[in-house]
Structure formats: structure tokens, C-alpha cells
Amino acid sequence: MAKAPVLTPRADDFPRWYQDLINKAELADNGPVRGTMVIRPYGYGLWERMQAEMDARIKETGTQNAYFPLLIPQSYLTREADHVEGFAPELAVVTHGGGKELEEPAVVRPTSEMIINEYFAKWVQSYRDLPLLINQWANVVRWELRPRLFLRTTEFLWQEGHTAHATYEDARDFAAHIHRRVYEDFMVNVLAMDVVAGRKTTRERFAGAVNTLTLEGMMGDGKALQMATSHELGQNFAKAFQTTYLSKDGTQELVWQTSWGSTTRMIGALVMMHGDDDGLRVPPRLAQIQAVILAVKGDEAVLAKVRELGDRLKAAGIRVHVDDRTDVPFGRRAVDWELKGVPVRVEIGPRDLENGTAMLARRIPGGKEPVAVDSLVQLLPSVLEEDQALLLTQSLQRREARTVEVATAREAVEAATAGRWARIPWAVLGAEGEAALAEHAVTVRCLVAEDGSVPDSEDAPGNVAVVARAY
């Protein structure tokens, strides 16, 4: 009788495979309130690595971290009409506290434009105070009707950046810089994810923004996932909160603003873009454990060798974990590390010790081969970089193979329904065609220029709409 697979095969039931993997790789559990989640240590370790890489890039822009309250007076949300309309269905409202009804209900933040602008208006007085560049790492709540761990949860973790500038050009350029040099650089070079950088249509852009820049990734089932967004807010919030500054010419001027964010959704993307039927495949530059060294048996000499090798690899700068739990069957441990997607396993048993070798198992390309133990310190850095590059190549090849050029909205719907992305001239599709797509749960993920760059405007000549079903 064939052995039952550890995970539901992706080809049989992709959503079930996703849930199986999150459970068996010990990434997260459902929380006690519908739509919430408990992020387990291994999953949170991935988020910590994402935070560290992103935070370093954000700080390189001159942005500083701060923290703003979780509860926002409900009246704040009425100040920018498009913004409140966009978030109204998702709000969680606190009406009682301390056993009494509150004089004014408080909203649990769905995003922080409103409360941050309240303080920007206090802090900005002169052109010397600009640009004001603030980021916070926090949690937000958006009441989710169809929750799915990491992808759509009522509460999730994120970073949200908010900036104020003296001119439209400064704000526009800063939003574009975050889009490319923070988000895209991180996703391509750390997450090994091929992404399409583009501009959202009016229908899809952030509530209250004048322009939204996005990065869209193709998941293993062909659906799109919005990975991160950067918004030009124009002066909409500045007008609502009277955020003005005294210019060099002595006149009072409204600031120009941006906001931008990325979330724990990236962990879901990691699963769906890189995972396979054996579990996760974690990019080596992201992995909190790049190499796990397994003692095959509880032989004292073997245990001494795996611990000594672990120390040598750590000293060489490799993030390593020594698994010397020989009271747990070796096969079970190997499967667990495979599920967790650790890039490299180094397996050492008594026979390996006699031969001066170890069995090197590479999670990303697959396969095992014996290698000299003494070569591992020199060998592993290049192996990890090769596997990092392979994940990115596979991600790009998937998108290119499953993207088609179409001429009509109907063809776009057919492609999206079949798990592909479609490209169609925006001049052909237009807002009317976009509305028709929505009737089939298909959306314009972004607009790109003919050369693949981000267009300067929605109606720029030659714009191409990238169309897909999305999470």
C-alpha cells in the first residue's frame, strides 16, 4: 500500500495544501476570535527576518520608526470622505470601556492615516520640518468576512510608512523610491520572488490616494497576490487636517503626502510561491535557519562532530541549528525540516564519520549527495546563493509561462479562470471593460508601460493592463 502523503497534493486541492502546510510546518493556528491568528515561533521567526531586512531598507531612506495609538476617535475618520468610505465596512468600533459607554466611540485602527495626520499637523510648522518621514511596525484590524491565515485575517501585522513633503514632486519621487528600492529590492533579492511593478487603476487604488503603486506576485496556482503598495496621497489629508507649513517665501502651504505598507501576507506569499508538495522552500537569505545539522544516531562521536561542525558554520556566518534529538526517529526529523523548508540539511551518522563525509540534502533543487565534512564551511555559502538564485528563476519562469496576451475582456476572463495572467492594452479594456471583469471575480492587478516600467499616469499611451484572479 502506498504511503499517504504528508500534505494534500497541490494539484488536487491547492487551498487544502496551503492550510495543511501552514499547520504541519507550524507557522500559525487560528485564533479564538474568527479571523484572528496565532503566529507560532517558526512563522514568527520568518516575520522577524522580514522585519529586519525591511527595516534596514526603510531606515536607509532617512525614515524613523515611531508608534501611534491602536484606538482612534471615530470622528477622525469622517475628515476624509473617500478614506472613510473605503474602510467603513471593515471597521471594528469600541463603544464601551471601564464598564461605561464611551462619550465617543473609538475605532480600532484599520490603518493610521487619520491619527498620524493629527500629529503631523502639530509637528509641521516650517519648510525646515520637511520632509517628515515616519514608519511604524504595528497591528491593525479590518473585519474580514472570508478569513484565510496570513492572506486575509481580521488582525494582521504590518509596517506603515507616512511622510509629508514640501512639493508634489518630492512626495511622488519618495513614493516611487519606497516602491522600487525598499519593497521590490526586498522581494526580489531576499524573498526571491518575481514581482510585477505597476500602477493601480482608479478603481483599485487606495481609498483617499491620488495614485497607488503596487507589486504583484504570481502564486503557484496562477492567482495574483498584492505584495506591497506605496501611495501618493496628494493633499487630500493635508486639507482635511490643515497640515500646512511656512514656505521659504513666507507663505502658508499645504504639505504633500505619501503612505506605504507591507504585511504578514508576505508569509502567505512565501508559502504559495515557493512551496511544493513536500512543504516550504525558504529562500536562504531569508531563512532564520539556513542549515540544520542532524545526528543520525546517538553515537557520542557523532554528537560531538555535529556540535563541532555547528560551531564552525556559525563562526563562518551561516545561520545553523544542530538537531541532536536522537530520541526522535531520524526519518521524522528529516521530514519535519523538509516541511519547514530549511534550505540545507547536513546528515551525519557513524558510517559518515568513519568516511569523513556527510550527506548534504538541498531542499530547493532537491537531491542528496555525500560531501567531505571539512569542505562544508567553504561549500555551503555558494550552495545557499545558488539555491537563492534558483528560486527567483523558477518564480520568473512560472509567470512568463502562464501569462498570455489577449485582445478582449472575454479572453482575459477565460485566461484568468484557467489560472493564467492576461495582458491587454488598457486603451482596449478601459474602465468599462474593467467593470465587466469584476462580474467574473477578475481584476486589473496593475498597469504597466510597454517597456515594463511603471507608467506616469493611468491614461499614458501604450499602457498595458495585467489581469488576473487574486487573493
C-alpha positions as CSV (number, residue, x, y, z in Angstrom):
1,M,0.0,0.0,0.0
2,A,1.3,3.4,-1.0
3,K,2.2,5.7,1.9
4,A,-0.2,8.6,2.4
5,P,1.3,12.0,1.5
6,V,2.1,14.3,4.4
7,L,0.4,17.2,2.6
8,T,-2.6,17.2,0.2
9,P,-1.0,17.4,-3.3
10,R,-1.2,21.0,-4.7
11,A,-2.6,19.7,-8.0
12,D,-5.5,18.0,-6.1
13,D,-6.6,20.9,-3.9
14,F,-4.4,24.0,-3.7
15,P,-6.3,25.7,-0.8
16,R,-6.2,22.5,1.3
17,W,-2.5,22.1,0.5
18,Y,-1.9,25.6,1.8
19,Q,-3.8,25.0,5.0
20,D,-2.0,21.7,5.5
21,L,1.4,23.3,5.1
22,I,0.7,26.1,7.5
23,N,-0.4,23.6,10.1
24,K,2.3,21.0,9.6
25,A,5.2,23.4,9.2
26,E,4.0,25.0,12.5
27,L,3.6,28.5,11.0
28,A,0.3,29.5,12.6
29,D,-3.0,28.4,14.2
30,N,-6.5,30.0,14.0
31,G,-7.2,32.4,16.9
32,P,-10.2,32.1,19.3
33,V,-12.0,35.0,17.5
34,R,-13.0,34.3,13.9
35,G,-10.5,35.8,11.5
36,T,-7.6,36.1,14.1
37,M,-4.5,34.0,14.1
38,V,-1.8,32.8,16.5
39,I,1.6,33.1,14.7
40,R,3.8,30.2,16.0
41,P,7.5,30.6,16.7
42,Y,8.7,29.3,13.4
43,G,6.3,31.5,11.5
44,Y,7.1,34.5,13.6
45,G,10.8,33.8,13.0
46,L,10.1,34.3,9.3
47,W,8.4,37.6,10.1
48,E,11.3,38.8,12.3
49,R,13.7,38.2,9.4
50,M,11.4,40.1,7.0
51,Q,11.1,42.9,9.5
52,A,14.9,43.1,9.9
53,E,15.5,43.2,6.2
54,M,12.7,45.7,5.5
55,D,13.5,47.9,8.5
56,A,17.1,48.3,7.3
57,R,16.0,49.4,3.9
58,I,13.4,51.8,5.3
59,K,15.9,53.5,7.6
60,E,18.3,53.9,4.6
61,T,15.7,56.4,3.2
62,G,16.0,58.5,6.3
63,T,12.7,57.3,7.7
64,Q,12.4,56.9,11.5
65,N,10.3,54.5,13.5
66,A,7.6,55.7,15.8
67,Y,4.4,54.3,17.4
68,F,0.8,55.6,17.4
69,P,-2.2,54.5,19.4
70,L,-4.3,51.5,18.5
71,L,-7.6,53.3,19.2
72,I,-8.6,56.3,17.1
73,P,-11.6,58.6,17.8
74,Q,-14.3,57.8,15.4
75,S,-14.7,61.4,14.4
76,Y,-11.2,61.4,12.9
77,L,-12.4,59.0,10.2
78,T,-15.0,61.4,8.9
79,R,-12.5,64.0,7.8
80,E,-11.5,62.5,4.5
81,A,-14.6,61.2,2.7
82,D,-13.1,58.7,0.3
83,H,-10.9,57.2,3.0
84,V,-13.8,56.6,5.5
85,E,-16.0,55.2,2.7
86,G,-13.3,52.8,1.7
87,F,-12.8,51.4,5.2
88,A,-16.3,51.7,6.7
89,P,-17.3,48.0,6.1
90,E,-14.1,46.7,7.8
91,L,-14.2,48.8,11.0
92,A,-14.2,47.4,14.5
93,V,-15.6,50.0,16.9
94,V,-15.2,50.1,20.7
95,T,-18.3,51.6,22.3
96,H,-17.7,50.6,26.0
97,G,-14.7,50.9,28.3
98,G,-14.3,50.6,32.0
99,G,-17.9,49.4,32.3
100,K,-19.3,52.6,30.8
101,E,-20.4,53.7,27.4
102,L,-17.8,55.9,25.8
103,E,-18.7,59.5,25.1
104,E,-17.2,59.0,21.6
105,P,-16.7,55.5,20.1
106,A,-13.1,54.6,19.3
107,V,-12.2,52.7,16.1
108,V,-9.5,50.0,16.3
109,R,-7.1,51.2,13.6
110,P,-7.6,49.8,10.2
111,T,-4.7,52.0,9.1
112,S,-3.2,55.1,10.7
113,E,-3.5,57.9,8.2
114,M,-6.0,59.7,10.4
115,I,-4.3,59.7,13.7
116,I,-0.8,60.3,12.2
117,N,-2.1,63.3,10.3
118,E,-3.5,64.7,13.5
119,Y,0.1,64.8,14.8
120,F,1.7,65.8,11.5
121,A,-0.5,68.9,11.7
122,K,1.1,69.7,15.1
123,W,4.6,68.8,14.2
124,V,5.0,70.6,10.9
125,Q,5.4,74.3,11.1
126,S,8.0,75.4,8.7
127,Y,9.7,74.1,5.5
128,R,12.6,73.2,7.8
129,D,10.4,70.4,9.3
130,L,10.1,68.8,5.9
131,P,10.3,66.1,4.7
132,L,8.8,64.4,7.8
133,L,9.4,60.6,7.4
134,I,7.8,58.2,9.8
135,N,7.2,54.5,9.9
136,Q,5.6,52.2,12.4
137,W,5.6,48.4,13.0
138,A,2.2,47.6,14.4
139,N,-1.0,45.5,14.2
140,V,-4.2,46.6,12.5
141,V,-7.8,45.3,12.4
142,R,-10.0,45.1,9.4
143,W,-13.1,42.9,9.9
144,E,-12.6,40.1,7.4
145,L,-15.6,38.2,6.2
146,R,-13.7,35.4,4.4
147,P,-10.5,34.8,6.5
148,R,-7.6,32.8,5.5
149,L,-4.4,32.5,7.6
150,F,-1.8,35.1,6.6
151,L,-3.7,36.2,3.4
152,R,-6.8,37.7,4.9
153,T,-7.2,37.9,8.7
154,T,-9.1,40.3,10.9
155,E,-5.9,41.3,12.7
156,F,-2.6,41.3,11.0
157,L,0.9,42.7,11.5
158,W,2.5,45.2,9.2
159,Q,4.6,48.3,8.7
160,E,3.1,51.5,7.6
161,G,5.1,54.5,6.4
162,H,3.7,58.0,6.4
163,T,5.5,61.1,5.0
164,A,5.0,64.8,4.5
165,H,6.8,66.8,1.8
166,A,7.1,70.4,0.6
167,T,6.3,69.6,-3.0
168,Y,4.3,67.2,-5.2
169,E,7.5,66.1,-6.9
170,D,9.2,65.2,-3.6
171,A,6.2,63.2,-2.5
172,R,5.9,61.4,-5.9
173,D,9.5,60.6,-6.0
174,F,9.6,59.3,-2.4
175,A,6.6,57.0,-3.0
176,A,8.4,55.6,-6.1
177,H,11.6,55.2,-4.2
178,I,9.9,53.1,-1.5
179,H,8.2,51.1,-4.2
180,R,11.4,50.2,-6.0
181,R,14.3,50.5,-3.6
182,V,12.6,49.2,-0.5
183,Y,9.8,46.8,-1.5
184,E,10.9,45.5,-4.9
185,D,14.5,45.2,-3.8
186,F,13.5,43.2,-0.7
187,M,11.1,40.9,-2.6
188,V,13.5,40.1,-5.4
189,N,16.7,39.9,-3.5
190,V,15.6,38.4,-0.2
191,L,12.3,36.7,-0.8
192,A,13.5,35.5,-4.3
193,M,10.1,36.5,-5.7
194,D,9.5,37.7,-9.2
195,V,7.0,40.6,-9.0
196,V,5.4,42.9,-11.5
197,A,5.8,46.6,-10.5
198,G,2.9,48.7,-11.7
199,R,0.3,51.4,-11.1
200,K,-3.2,50.6,-9.8
201,T,-6.3,51.8,-11.7
202,T,-8.6,54.4,-10.2
203,R,-11.0,51.5,-9.3
204,E,-8.3,49.6,-7.4
205,R,-6.2,52.3,-5.8
206,F,-6.1,53.0,-2.0
207,A,-9.0,55.0,-0.6
208,G,-8.0,58.6,-0.3
209,A,-4.9,58.3,-2.6
210,V,-4.3,60.0,-5.9
211,N,-2.0,57.2,-7.1
212,T,-1.2,53.7,-5.8
213,L,2.0,51.8,-6.9
214,T,1.9,48.0,-6.4
215,L,3.9,44.9,-6.6
216,E,2.0,41.8,-7.8
217,G,3.3,38.3,-7.5
218,M,2.0,35.1,-9.2
219,M,1.3,32.3,-6.8
220,G,1.7,28.6,-7.5
221,D,-1.9,28.3,-8.7
222,G,-1.7,31.2,-11.1
223,K,-3.6,33.7,-8.9
224,A,-2.1,37.1,-8.1
225,L,-1.3,38.4,-4.7
226,Q,-0.8,42.1,-4.0
227,M,2.5,42.1,-2.1
228,A,3.0,45.8,-1.0
229,T,1.7,49.2,-2.0
230,S,3.0,52.7,-2.0
231,H,0.5,55.6,-2.2
232,E,0.7,59.2,-3.3
233,L,-1.9,60.9,-1.1
234,G,-1.6,64.3,-2.8
235,Q,-3.0,67.0,-0.4
236,N,-6.2,65.2,0.5
237,F,-5.3,64.5,4.1
238,A,-3.4,67.8,4.4
239,K,-6.6,69.6,3.6
240,A,-8.6,67.5,6.0
241,F,-6.2,68.2,8.9
242,Q,-4.9,71.6,7.8
243,T,-1.3,70.3,7.7
244,T,0.5,73.4,6.5
245,Y,4.0,74.8,6.6
246,L,5.6,78.2,6.2
247,S,7.5,78.2,3.0
248,K,10.8,80.0,2.3
249,D,8.8,82.7,0.6
250,G,6.8,83.3,3.8
251,T,3.5,81.8,2.6
252,Q,1.4,79.1,4.2
253,E,1.4,75.9,2.0
254,L,-0.3,72.5,2.3
255,V,2.1,69.6,2.5
256,W,2.1,66.7,0.0
257,Q,2.0,63.2,1.5
258,T,2.6,59.5,1.0
259,S,1.8,56.3,2.8
260,W,3.0,52.8,2.1
261,G,2.8,49.4,3.7
262,S,3.5,45.7,3.7
263,T,2.1,42.9,5.9
264,T,2.3,39.4,7.2
265,R,0.6,38.5,4.0
266,M,4.2,38.0,2.7
267,I,4.4,34.8,4.7
268,G,1.4,33.5,2.8
269,A,3.1,34.5,-0.4
270,L,6.2,32.7,0.6
271,V,4.2,29.5,1.1
272,M,2.2,29.8,-2.2
273,M,5.0,31.0,-4.4
274,H,7.9,28.7,-3.3
275,G,6.1,25.8,-1.5
276,D,5.9,22.3,-3.1
277,D,4.2,19.0,-2.2
278,D,6.9,18.4,0.4
279,G,6.4,21.7,2.2
280,L,8.0,25.1,2.4
281,R,11.1,26.1,0.5
282,V,12.6,29.1,2.3
283,P,15.0,31.4,0.4
284,P,18.4,31.2,2.1
285,R,18.8,34.9,2.5
286,L,15.5,35.0,4.5
287,A,15.8,31.7,6.4
288,Q,16.3,32.0,10.2
289,I,17.9,28.5,9.9
290,Q,19.9,28.2,6.7
291,A,21.4,24.8,7.5
292,V,20.3,22.1,10.0
293,I,22.9,19.5,11.1
294,L,21.3,16.2,12.0
295,A,22.8,13.5,14.1
296,V,21.5,10.3,12.5
297,K,22.2,8.2,15.7
298,G,23.0,8.9,19.3
299,D,26.7,7.8,19.0
300,E,28.8,10.1,21.2
301,A,31.4,10.6,18.5
302,V,28.6,11.6,16.0
303,L,27.1,14.0,18.5
304,A,30.5,15.6,19.2
305,K,31.1,16.0,15.4
306,V,27.7,17.6,14.6
307,R,28.1,20.1,17.5
308,E,31.7,20.9,16.5
309,L,30.5,21.4,12.8
310,G,27.7,23.6,14.0
311,D,30.1,25.9,15.8
312,R,32.3,26.1,12.7
313,L,29.4,27.0,10.5
314,K,28.1,29.6,12.9
315,A,31.6,31.2,13.0
316,A,31.5,31.3,9.2
317,G,28.3,33.4,9.4
318,I,25.8,30.7,8.5
319,R,22.6,30.6,10.5
320,V,22.7,27.0,11.7
321,H,20.8,24.7,14.0
322,V,22.1,21.4,15.4
323,D,19.4,18.7,15.7
324,D,20.8,16.2,18.2
325,R,17.4,14.8,19.3
326,T,18.4,11.2,18.7
327,D,15.4,10.1,20.9
328,V,13.2,11.2,17.9
329,P,13.4,8.9,14.9
330,F,15.7,10.3,12.2
331,G,13.1,9.9,9.4
332,R,10.6,12.0,11.3
333,R,13.1,14.8,12.0
334,A,14.2,14.8,8.3
335,V,10.5,15.1,7.2
336,D,9.9,17.9,9.7
337,W,12.8,20.0,8.5
338,E,11.7,19.4,4.9
339,L,8.3,20.7,5.7
340,K,9.8,23.8,7.3
341,G,11.8,24.4,4.1
342,V,15.2,24.8,5.7
343,P,17.5,25.2,2.6
344,V,20.2,22.7,3.6
345,R,20.3,19.6,5.8
346,V,23.6,18.1,6.7
347,E,23.2,14.5,8.0
348,I,26.0,12.7,9.8
349,G,25.9,9.1,11.1
350,P,28.6,6.6,12.3
351,R,29.4,5.5,8.8
352,D,29.7,9.1,7.6
353,L,32.0,9.8,10.5
354,E,34.3,6.9,9.5
355,N,34.5,8.2,5.9
356,G,34.9,11.8,6.9
357,T,31.8,12.7,4.9
358,A,28.3,14.0,5.5
359,M,25.1,13.7,3.4
360,L,24.1,17.1,2.0
361,A,20.4,17.4,1.3
362,R,19.4,20.6,-0.6
363,R,15.7,21.5,-0.1
364,I,15.3,23.9,-3.1
365,P,16.6,21.9,-6.1
366,G,16.1,18.6,-4.2
367,G,18.5,15.7,-4.1
368,K,21.2,14.4,-1.7
369,E,24.9,13.7,-2.1
370,P,27.9,12.8,0.1
371,V,30.4,15.6,0.6
372,A,33.6,15.9,2.7
373,V,32.8,17.3,6.1
374,D,35.9,19.5,6.0
375,S,34.6,21.1,2.8
376,L,31.3,22.3,4.2
377,V,32.4,25.6,5.7
378,Q,33.7,26.6,2.3
379,L,31.0,24.9,0.2
380,L,27.7,26.0,1.9
381,P,27.8,29.8,1.2
382,S,28.0,29.1,-2.6
383,V,25.3,26.4,-2.3
384,L,23.0,28.8,-0.5
385,E,23.5,31.5,-3.1
386,E,22.9,29.1,-6.0
387,D,19.6,28.0,-4.4
388,Q,18.5,31.6,-3.7
389,A,19.0,32.3,-7.4
390,L,17.2,29.2,-8.4
391,L,14.0,30.1,-6.5
392,L,13.9,33.5,-8.2
393,T,14.5,31.9,-11.7
394,Q,11.6,29.4,-11.1
395,S,9.3,32.2,-9.9
396,L,10.0,34.2,-13.1
397,Q,9.7,31.2,-15.4
398,R,6.3,30.4,-13.9
399,R,5.0,33.9,-14.5
400,E,6.3,34.0,-18.1
401,A,4.9,30.6,-18.9
402,R,1.5,31.4,-17.5
403,T,1.0,34.9,-18.9
404,V,-0.8,35.4,-22.2
405,E,-1.5,38.3,-24.5
406,V,-5.2,38.8,-25.2
407,A,-7.3,41.2,-27.3
408,T,-10.7,41.3,-25.5
409,A,-12.1,41.3,-22.0
410,R,-13.7,37.9,-22.6
411,E,-10.3,36.4,-23.5
412,A,-8.9,38.0,-20.3
413,V,-11.6,36.3,-18.2
414,E,-11.0,33.0,-19.9
415,A,-7.3,33.2,-19.2
416,A,-7.8,34.2,-15.5
417,T,-10.3,31.4,-15.0
418,A,-7.8,29.0,-16.3
419,G,-5.2,30.1,-13.7
420,R,-3.2,32.5,-16.0
421,W,-2.4,36.1,-16.1
422,A,-3.6,38.1,-19.1
423,R,-2.1,41.3,-20.7
424,I,-4.4,43.5,-22.6
425,P,-3.9,47.1,-23.9
426,W,-5.6,49.5,-21.4
427,A,-6.9,51.5,-24.3
428,V,-8.8,48.4,-25.4
429,L,-10.1,47.4,-22.0
430,G,-10.6,50.7,-20.2
431,A,-12.8,51.3,-17.2
432,E,-15.9,49.8,-18.8
433,G,-14.0,46.6,-19.5
434,E,-12.6,46.6,-16.0
435,A,-16.1,46.7,-14.6
436,A,-17.1,43.8,-16.8
437,L,-14.1,41.7,-15.5
438,A,-15.3,42.3,-11.9
439,E,-18.5,40.5,-12.7
440,H,-16.3,37.3,-13.1
441,A,-14.2,38.0,-10.0
442,V,-11.3,39.1,-12.2
443,T,-9.4,42.3,-11.6
444,V,-6.8,44.6,-13.2
445,R,-3.9,43.9,-10.9
446,C,-1.9,46.9,-12.3
447,L,-1.0,48.9,-15.3
448,V,2.5,48.8,-16.8
449,A,4.1,50.7,-19.6
450,E,5.0,49.0,-22.9
451,D,8.6,48.6,-21.8
452,G,7.6,47.1,-18.4
453,S,8.2,50.2,-16.4
454,V,5.6,52.0,-14.2
455,P,3.6,54.4,-16.2
456,D,3.4,58.1,-15.2
457,S,-0.4,58.2,-15.5
458,E,-3.3,55.8,-15.9
459,D,-4.0,57.1,-19.4
460,A,-0.4,57.2,-20.7
461,P,-0.2,55.9,-24.3
462,G,0.7,52.2,-24.6
463,N,-0.3,51.2,-21.1
464,V,-0.9,47.5,-20.6
465,A,-3.4,46.1,-18.1
466,V,-2.2,43.0,-16.2
467,V,-5.4,41.0,-15.4
468,A,-5.9,38.0,-13.1
469,R,-7.9,36.4,-10.3
470,A,-6.4,37.4,-7.0
471,Y,-6.3,36.5,-3.3
